[in-house]
């Protein structure tokens, strides 16, 4: 299992168990969007531009990111999925939000 998929599956499990109240995952692994279908059960933002990433221990910004990325939002369960609208409002200036 690819590391990003394993990380998302663990995050999702911990979120469902309520060990994590709310989560925002960022990844640059596009393959995970295909191989981990449960990602599409949550709001996803695919930015228009490649993000500025931080590399290494010295927090040096990578000036030309090597790939694009995406955000996946797991909302607070007690508020229900109405938070998807708020996520869309906040992230839509970055790119396409799929709810």
PyMOL commands that place a pseudoatom at each C-alpha (Angstrom):
pseudoatom trace, name=CA, resn=UNK, resi=1, chain=A, elem=C, hetatm=0, pos=[0.000, 0.000, 0.000]
pseudoatom trace, name=CA, resn=UNK, resi=2, chain=A, elem=C, hetatm=0, pos=[1.452, 3.409, -0.957]
pseudoatom trace, name=CA, resn=UNK, resi=3, chain=A, elem=C, hetatm=0, pos=[2.395, 5.602, 2.045]
pseudoatom trace, name=CA, resn=UNK, resi=4, chain=A, elem=C, hetatm=0, pos=[-0.180, 8.316, 1.272]
pseudoatom trace, name=CA, resn=UNK, resi=5, chain=A, elem=C, hetatm=0, pos=[-2.986, 5.778, 1.039]
pseudoatom trace, name=CA, resn=UNK, resi=6, chain=A, elem=C, hetatm=0, pos=[-1.892, 4.150, 4.300]
pseudoatom trace, name=CA, resn=UNK, resi=7, chain=A, elem=C, hetatm=0, pos=[-1.705, 7.548, 5.992]
pseudoatom trace, name=CA, resn=UNK, resi=8, chain=A, elem=C, hetatm=0, pos=[-5.168, 8.573, 4.761]
pseudoatom trace, name=CA, resn=UNK, resi=9, chain=A, elem=C, hetatm=0, pos=[-6.720, 5.241, 5.791]
pseudoatom trace, name=CA, resn=UNK, resi=10, chain=A, elem=C, hetatm=0, pos=[-5.255, 5.635, 9.273]
pseudoatom trace, name=CA, resn=UNK, resi=11, chain=A, elem=C, hetatm=0, pos=[-6.382, 9.266, 9.503]
pseudoatom trace, name=CA, resn=UNK, resi=12, chain=A, elem=C, hetatm=0, pos=[-9.885, 8.313, 8.365]
pseudoatom trace, name=CA, resn=UNK, resi=13, chain=A, elem=C, hetatm=0, pos=[-10.063, 5.455, 10.898]
pseudoatom trace, name=CA, resn=UNK, resi=14, chain=A, elem=C, hetatm=0, pos=[-8.901, 7.697, 13.754]
pseudoatom trace, name=CA, resn=UNK, resi=15, chain=A, elem=C, hetatm=0, pos=[-11.384, 10.367, 12.645]
pseudoatom trace, name=CA, resn=UNK, resi=16, chain=A, elem=C, hetatm=0, pos=[-14.258, 7.863, 12.625]
pseudoatom trace, name=CA, resn=UNK, resi=17, chain=A, elem=C, hetatm=0, pos=[-13.214, 6.671, 16.099]
pseudoatom trace, name=CA, resn=UNK, resi=18, chain=A, elem=C, hetatm=0, pos=[-13.237, 10.351, 17.145]
pseudoatom trace, name=CA, resn=UNK, resi=19, chain=A, elem=C, hetatm=0, pos=[-9.596, 10.273, 18.181]
pseudoatom trace, name=CA, resn=UNK, resi=20, chain=A, elem=C, hetatm=0, pos=[-9.176, 13.079, 15.633]
pseudoatom trace, name=CA, resn=UNK, resi=21, chain=A, elem=C, hetatm=0, pos=[-11.973, 15.638, 15.759]
pseudoatom trace, name=CA, resn=UNK, resi=22, chain=A, elem=C, hetatm=0, pos=[-11.264, 17.330, 12.416]
pseudoatom trace, name=CA, resn=UNK, resi=23, chain=A, elem=C, hetatm=0, pos=[-8.553, 16.960, 9.790]
pseudoatom trace, name=CA, resn=UNK, resi=24, chain=A, elem=C, hetatm=0, pos=[-7.123, 18.607, 6.712]
pseudoatom trace, name=CA, resn=UNK, resi=25, chain=A, elem=C, hetatm=0, pos=[-4.779, 16.387, 4.728]
pseudoatom trace, name=CA, resn=UNK, resi=26, chain=A, elem=C, hetatm=0, pos=[-2.512, 17.677, 1.983]
pseudoatom trace, name=CA, resn=UNK, resi=27, chain=A, elem=C, hetatm=0, pos=[-0.821, 15.336, -0.436]
pseudoatom trace, name=CA, resn=UNK, resi=28, chain=A, elem=C, hetatm=0, pos=[1.070, 15.471, -3.711]
pseudoatom trace, name=CA, resn=UNK, resi=29, chain=A, elem=C, hetatm=0, pos=[0.434, 11.795, -4.447]
pseudoatom trace, name=CA, resn=UNK, resi=30, chain=A, elem=C, hetatm=0, pos=[-2.034, 11.784, -7.341]
pseudoatom trace, name=CA, resn=UNK, resi=31, chain=A, elem=C, hetatm=0, pos=[-2.171, 7.982, -7.416]
pseudoatom trace, name=CA, resn=UNK, resi=32, chain=A, elem=C, hetatm=0, pos=[-3.944, 8.034, -4.051]
pseudoatom trace, name=CA, resn=UNK, resi=33, chain=A, elem=C, hetatm=0, pos=[-6.919, 9.808, -5.643]
pseudoatom trace, name=CA, resn=UNK, resi=34, chain=A, elem=C, hetatm=0, pos=[-7.402, 6.773, -7.876]
pseudoatom trace, name=CA, resn=UNK, resi=35, chain=A, elem=C, hetatm=0, pos=[-6.492, 3.960, -5.512]
pseudoatom trace, name=CA, resn=UNK, resi=36, chain=A, elem=C, hetatm=0, pos=[-8.185, 5.244, -2.344]
pseudoatom trace, name=CA, resn=UNK, resi=37, chain=A, elem=C, hetatm=0, pos=[-11.816, 5.665, -3.334]
pseudoatom trace, name=CA, resn=UNK, resi=38, chain=A, elem=C, hetatm=0, pos=[-12.964, 6.745, 0.140]
pseudoatom trace, name=CA, resn=UNK, resi=39, chain=A, elem=C, hetatm=0, pos=[-11.159, 10.081, -0.345]
pseudoatom trace, name=CA, resn=UNK, resi=40, chain=A, elem=C, hetatm=0, pos=[-14.045, 11.076, -2.608]
pseudoatom trace, name=CA, resn=UNK, resi=41, chain=A, elem=C, hetatm=0, pos=[-16.466, 10.728, 0.330]
pseudoatom trace, name=CA, resn=UNK, resi=42, chain=A, elem=C, hetatm=0, pos=[-15.034, 14.014, 1.647]
pseudoatom trace, name=CA, resn=UNK, resi=43, chain=A, elem=C, hetatm=0, pos=[-14.586, 17.518, 0.233]
pseudoatom trace, name=CA, resn=UNK, resi=44, chain=A, elem=C, hetatm=0, pos=[-11.447, 17.733, -1.940]
pseudoatom trace, name=CA, resn=UNK, resi=45, chain=A, elem=C, hetatm=0, pos=[-9.728, 20.887, -3.184]
pseudoatom trace, name=CA, resn=UNK, resi=46, chain=A, elem=C, hetatm=0, pos=[-7.423, 20.704, -6.177]
pseudoatom trace, name=CA, resn=UNK, resi=47, chain=A, elem=C, hetatm=0, pos=[-5.478, 23.994, -6.344]
pseudoatom trace, name=CA, resn=UNK, resi=48, chain=A, elem=C, hetatm=0, pos=[-5.018, 25.837, -9.651]
pseudoatom trace, name=CA, resn=UNK, resi=49, chain=A, elem=C, hetatm=0, pos=[-1.323, 26.354, -8.975]
pseudoatom trace, name=CA, resn=UNK, resi=50, chain=A, elem=C, hetatm=0, pos=[1.307, 24.111, -7.517]
pseudoatom trace, name=CA, resn=UNK, resi=51, chain=A, elem=C, hetatm=0, pos=[1.838, 24.916, -3.836]
pseudoatom trace, name=CA, resn=UNK, resi=52, chain=A, elem=C, hetatm=0, pos=[5.036, 26.250, -2.340]
pseudoatom trace, name=CA, resn=UNK, resi=53, chain=A, elem=C, hetatm=0, pos=[6.377, 23.313, -0.321]
pseudoatom trace, name=CA, resn=UNK, resi=54, chain=A, elem=C, hetatm=0, pos=[8.778, 23.266, 2.595]
pseudoatom trace, name=CA, resn=UNK, resi=55, chain=A, elem=C, hetatm=0, pos=[11.750, 20.932, 2.231]
pseudoatom trace, name=CA, resn=UNK, resi=56, chain=A, elem=C, hetatm=0, pos=[14.004, 19.479, 4.874]
pseudoatom trace, name=CA, resn=UNK, resi=57, chain=A, elem=C, hetatm=0, pos=[14.857, 20.400, 8.425]
pseudoatom trace, name=CA, resn=UNK, resi=58, chain=A, elem=C, hetatm=0, pos=[15.741, 23.982, 7.612]
pseudoatom trace, name=CA, resn=UNK, resi=59, chain=A, elem=C, hetatm=0, pos=[12.253, 24.909, 6.363]
pseudoatom trace, name=CA, resn=UNK, resi=60, chain=A, elem=C, hetatm=0, pos=[13.584, 26.039, 3.004]
pseudoatom trace, name=CA, resn=UNK, resi=61, chain=A, elem=C, hetatm=0, pos=[10.823, 26.706, 0.498]
pseudoatom trace, name=CA, resn=UNK, resi=62, chain=A, elem=C, hetatm=0, pos=[11.057, 24.798, -2.753]
pseudoatom trace, name=CA, resn=UNK, resi=63, chain=A, elem=C, hetatm=0, pos=[10.748, 27.567, -5.357]
pseudoatom trace, name=CA, resn=UNK, resi=64, chain=A, elem=C, hetatm=0, pos=[9.561, 25.330, -8.162]
pseudoatom trace, name=CA, resn=UNK, resi=65, chain=A, elem=C, hetatm=0, pos=[7.385, 22.595, -6.677]
pseudoatom trace, name=CA, resn=UNK, resi=66, chain=A, elem=C, hetatm=0, pos=[7.831, 19.291, -8.480]
pseudoatom trace, name=CA, resn=UNK, resi=67, chain=A, elem=C, hetatm=0, pos=[4.149, 18.395, -8.587]
pseudoatom trace, name=CA, resn=UNK, resi=68, chain=A, elem=C, hetatm=0, pos=[0.658, 19.643, -7.847]
pseudoatom trace, name=CA, resn=UNK, resi=69, chain=A, elem=C, hetatm=0, pos=[-1.286, 18.550, -4.786]
pseudoatom trace, name=CA, resn=UNK, resi=70, chain=A, elem=C, hetatm=0, pos=[-4.711, 18.400, -3.202]
pseudoatom trace, name=CA, resn=UNK, resi=71, chain=A, elem=C, hetatm=0, pos=[-6.439, 18.909, 0.140]
pseudoatom trace, name=CA, resn=UNK, resi=72, chain=A, elem=C, hetatm=0, pos=[-8.943, 16.507, 1.719]
pseudoatom trace, name=CA, resn=UNK, resi=73, chain=A, elem=C, hetatm=0, pos=[-11.155, 17.746, 4.557]
pseudoatom trace, name=CA, resn=UNK, resi=74, chain=A, elem=C, hetatm=0, pos=[-12.613, 15.523, 7.276]
pseudoatom trace, name=CA, resn=UNK, resi=75, chain=A, elem=C, hetatm=0, pos=[-15.100, 17.731, 9.177]
pseudoatom trace, name=CA, resn=UNK, resi=76, chain=A, elem=C, hetatm=0, pos=[-16.056, 17.687, 12.839]
pseudoatom trace, name=CA, resn=UNK, resi=77, chain=A, elem=C, hetatm=0, pos=[-18.588, 14.882, 13.150]
pseudoatom trace, name=CA, resn=UNK, resi=78, chain=A, elem=C, hetatm=0, pos=[-20.784, 16.709, 15.629]
pseudoatom trace, name=CA, resn=UNK, resi=79, chain=A, elem=C, hetatm=0, pos=[-21.421, 19.470, 13.073]
pseudoatom trace, name=CA, resn=UNK, resi=80, chain=A, elem=C, hetatm=0, pos=[-22.264, 17.062, 10.255]
pseudoatom trace, name=CA, resn=UNK, resi=81, chain=A, elem=C, hetatm=0, pos=[-21.331, 17.549, 6.622]
pseudoatom trace, name=CA, resn=UNK, resi=82, chain=A, elem=C, hetatm=0, pos=[-22.728, 21.093, 6.465]
pseudoatom trace, name=CA, resn=UNK, resi=83, chain=A, elem=C, hetatm=0, pos=[-19.145, 22.171, 6.993]
pseudoatom trace, name=CA, resn=UNK, resi=84, chain=A, elem=C, hetatm=0, pos=[-18.439, 21.238, 3.386]
pseudoatom trace, name=CA, resn=UNK, resi=85, chain=A, elem=C, hetatm=0, pos=[-20.019, 24.558, 2.386]
pseudoatom trace, name=CA, resn=UNK, resi=86, chain=A, elem=C, hetatm=0, pos=[-17.661, 26.454, 4.678]
pseudoatom trace, name=CA, resn=UNK, resi=87, chain=A, elem=C, hetatm=0, pos=[-14.691, 24.465, 3.336]
pseudoatom trace, name=CA, resn=UNK, resi=88, chain=A, elem=C, hetatm=0, pos=[-15.761, 25.376, -0.197]
pseudoatom trace, name=CA, resn=UNK, resi=89, chain=A, elem=C, hetatm=0, pos=[-16.001, 29.073, 0.714]
pseudoatom trace, name=CA, resn=UNK, resi=90, chain=A, elem=C, hetatm=0, pos=[-12.533, 29.077, 2.260]
pseudoatom trace, name=CA, resn=UNK, resi=91, chain=A, elem=C, hetatm=0, pos=[-10.701, 26.943, -0.316]
pseudoatom trace, name=CA, resn=UNK, resi=92, chain=A, elem=C, hetatm=0, pos=[-12.451, 27.878, -3.577]
pseudoatom trace, name=CA, resn=UNK, resi=93, chain=A, elem=C, hetatm=0, pos=[-10.017, 30.763, -4.155]
pseudoatom trace, name=CA, resn=UNK, resi=94, chain=A, elem=C, hetatm=0, pos=[-7.208, 28.167, -4.339]
pseudoatom trace, name=CA, resn=UNK, resi=95, chain=A, elem=C, hetatm=0, pos=[-8.868, 25.976, -6.941]
pseudoatom trace, name=CA, resn=UNK, resi=96, chain=A, elem=C, hetatm=0, pos=[-11.673, 23.548, -7.696]
pseudoatom trace, name=CA, resn=UNK, resi=97, chain=A, elem=C, hetatm=0, pos=[-13.512, 22.152, -4.687]
pseudoatom trace, name=CA, resn=UNK, resi=98, chain=A, elem=C, hetatm=0, pos=[-15.318, 18.850, -5.172]
pseudoatom trace, name=CA, resn=UNK, resi=99, chain=A, elem=C, hetatm=0, pos=[-17.884, 17.997, -2.501]
for i in range(1, 99): cmd.bond("trace and resi %d" % i, "trace and resi %d" % (i + 1))
show_as sticks, trace
zoom trace
